[in-house]
Amino acid sequence: MKRKLSTLLICCFSLAISALYAEVQLPRIFSDNMVLQRDKPIKVWGWADKNETVEVRFIDQVKKVKADKNGNWQLQLAPVAYGGPYSMEIKGKLNSITFKNILVGEVWLCSGQSNMEWTVSNVNNATTEIANANYPEIRSFNVIKDLSIKPKTDLEGTWQLCSPETVANFSAVAYFFARKLNKELNIPIGIINSSWGGTDIETWTSPDSFNKLPEAFSERYKNIQITDFDKFVKENGENKEAYLKALQNDPGITEEWFAPSYNSDSWKKMQIPQLWENILPEADGIIWFKYTLNLPSNVEGKAATLQLGAIDDNDITWINGVKVGETEGYSVNRIYKLPANILKAGSNVITVKVTDNTGGGGLYGEQEDLWMEVDGKKYSLAGEWSYQTAVINKDFNYIDLSPNMYPSLLYNAMINPIVNFEIKGTIWYQGENNASQAYNYRTLFPNMINNWRTKWGYEFPFYWVQLANFMAKDITPVESEWAELREAQTMTLSLPKTGEAVITDIGEANDIHPRNKQDVGLRLALNALNKDYGRTDIIYSGPTFKSMDIDGNKAIIHFDNIGKGLYTTNKYGYVEGFAIAGADDKFEWAKAYIEGDKVIVYSNNILTPVSVRYSWSNNPDVNLFNMNGLPAAPFRTDTLKGITQKK
């Protein structure tokens, strides 16, 4: 996933609280319009002069506490039932602070990567959703993005009432989750949105928890050893200046690497399409690519069309030394019209200068997206290209400061400051960034959940979104990193008070950010309503695998969570998405149909089936649901080693 950082304020040191304060202060999670968690002790804390007496008044409670020698203070108010609006007054010796329009209700922490960050302004029917978003009892606190090498004690953000004027910038998943709860419970709902697109789970885990994991989990960070973060940032900034200056003096331009006379025989080889990080890990900057296309004599001098697919980020393209186009934008399909008299019989050299600012880089589209069409015939450009680095960050010892460069950076800055703030539970949408290490996610995900629960001091509910369907459909069954990540997510249901929203039916093949966030929030809310709010009449899950029987050449699949029964959206009754294998473990697509509360799976080519897989692909076919409209969860009956498990 592409990681774009538009505005980033990086804290280079942990927030140090002075021993002396002229005025009493509170962290920013306390403000007007906030929602406090009902029926739990309310912790209030902040800073003042050492030994200063601080008084807090809330409803009919008055509590006092004396700040310690470092100016830190904390007190605890008795639990309060839902209601409001209320005010809270905090008095010190020199000042007082009053927070107004406070509600007491249910507070949910909403975290993850870009699909949690995704705003209401970008969902399906956004105009209508925004116009109808008049829910003053829903309040959102959007945590401002920040990084820190050490745990911080405060963060940036404000509480906002939900209205047509504010909701556009709310997390869409969090908003639709909160809306369902508010409608069903008629209780104020607070959502704390602490999310950052393109982030790994490691950066959301606290340092003490991550450091307890086996050494293999920290191997990817071994080349980055930061003992003095201030010094690191200063030196990295100096290296960045040298790197950026070099980008303005690309040797490929000055030496005319695009010219027909330029000798590129010494260039290295790379299969295209793919992100160059597969060959050059963590490389950003400028890399040049060349491909030689042999054309017949009858196309010489004719106009043509060149398509290079998506390039990350920007490109300039030449053919036989003639510039034919340039584009900025990592998700843009490159299509260039070639005028007459550029192509020639025999060898034609395509040269592409690619500039990548951050994250993945290179020609990364699908194989079928790379071609040249001339005289009505398409010539594939997928295959082995030559490449040469011109200017890359590694040559300057410059590292792009990002949440993923080191573990715990986001936990320290965006989670730790609020661990004293009582919450009902957490909803989580993340995993795309960890798909390539799905096997490790079996450990990383439950570890993080337990980590957060330990920090808050109680076992709160934790619900997550399973990865949506994404990318091209598979022609034949193949192994899938995304399927393995979904499996790791499902395995985490072994933890108590957890739940999963399956959304393999609402993703988009060409967009990692499905616009249908309404159903995502709804399915998360169904988990909470059933498990936390006593609504046992609400079905919160689609069919889940229970067991398999073999009868001749048929596999009989039994399910839990079928509700009032199974159904398929296929008008002929065919169930799609199943694969089946015999003793040789070679999977092929299977035929399947519903029989009562079971699904019968078979293939005419397999007389004795051994294993069955369902929705085991990046973008599975999904048409199996329960009568409540919730999709069957992906599963497999085999225990074969996956492609993300190290040998």
Number of C-alpha atoms within 10 A of each C-alpha: 13 17 16 12 12 5 7 12 9 14 17 17 15 17 15 8 14 13 16 17 17 12 16 25 20 17 16 17 21 20 21 19 25 28 33 28 25 22 15 15 16 18 15 18 21 20 25 30 25 18 17 22 17 24 17 22 16 17 11 5 10 12 14 16 16 19 22 17 14 16 20 23 25 17 17 14 16 12 15 17 11 19 16 15 14 16 16 18 15 21 18 19 14 10 11 15 16 13 16 15 15 22 26 24 26 24 26 26 22 27 26 24 22 23 27 27 23 23 21 26 17 17 19 14 13 16 14 10 18 19 13 12 18 16 18 13 25 29 28 29 26 22 21 17 20 20 25 22 23 21 22 21 19 20 21 16 19 19 21 21 21 22 18 16 12 15 26 22 17 25 29 27 31 33 30 23 27 28 24 20 24 19 11 13 12 13 18 27 31 33 29 26 26 24 29 26 20 22 25 24 22 26 21 28 27 23 19 10 15 21 14 10 13 9 11 8 15 14 9 11 12 9 7 10 10 12 9 11 17 14 12 14 17 12 13 18 16 14 19 18 13 15 20 15 12 18 17 10 12 15 15 18 13 8 10 13 21 26 17 16 10 11 10 15 7 9 15 13 15 16 15 22 24 19 19 21 14 12 12 12 11 18 26 25 22 25 23 23 25 23 20 17 16 14 16 10 11 10 18 17 14 15 16 20 16 24 18 25 20 22 27 25 24 23 23 16 24 18 23 19 19 15 16 18 17 16 17 15 14 22 16 16 16 22 20 17 14 21 13 13 11 18 24 18 14 14 14 18 19 23 26 26 25 26 25 22 20 21 19 24 28 28 26 21 21 16 16 13 20 25 19 21 16 18 12 8 11 14 14 15 22 19 13 15 19 19 21 18 19 20 25 22 23 16 13 17 14 20 19 17 16 21 24 19 18 21 22 30 25 31 27 26 29 29 26 23 19 21 16 15 17 23 25 21 20 21 27 24 23 25 28 24 18 20 22 18 19 28 21 18 25 19 15 21 21 18 19 18 21 18 19 24 18 14 15 17 12 12 16 22 21 27 24 26 25 27 25 25 28 21 16 14 14 14 7 10 19 13 15 20 21 26 26 27 25 30 22 23 23 21 15 20 16 11 12 11 16 21 27 23 28 25 23 24 18 18 21 18 17 11 12 17 18 21 22 18 28 21 17 25 24 22 29 29 25 23 25 25 21 15 17 16 13 10 15 11 8 15 21 24 26 24 23 16 17 12 11 18 12 16 11 11 17 22 22 19 20 17 18 15 18 23 19 11 15 25 24 20 14 12 6 8 14 16 23 21 22 25 25 27 23 17 10 9 14 13 20 19 20 22 18 21 18 19 12 10 17 17 21 21 24 26 19 9 13 19 13 17 23 20 21 26 22 23 22 25 26 24 23 26 19 24 18 27 23 21 17 17 16 24 26 27 25 25 20 18 16 12 7 8 10 15 15 19 12 9 6
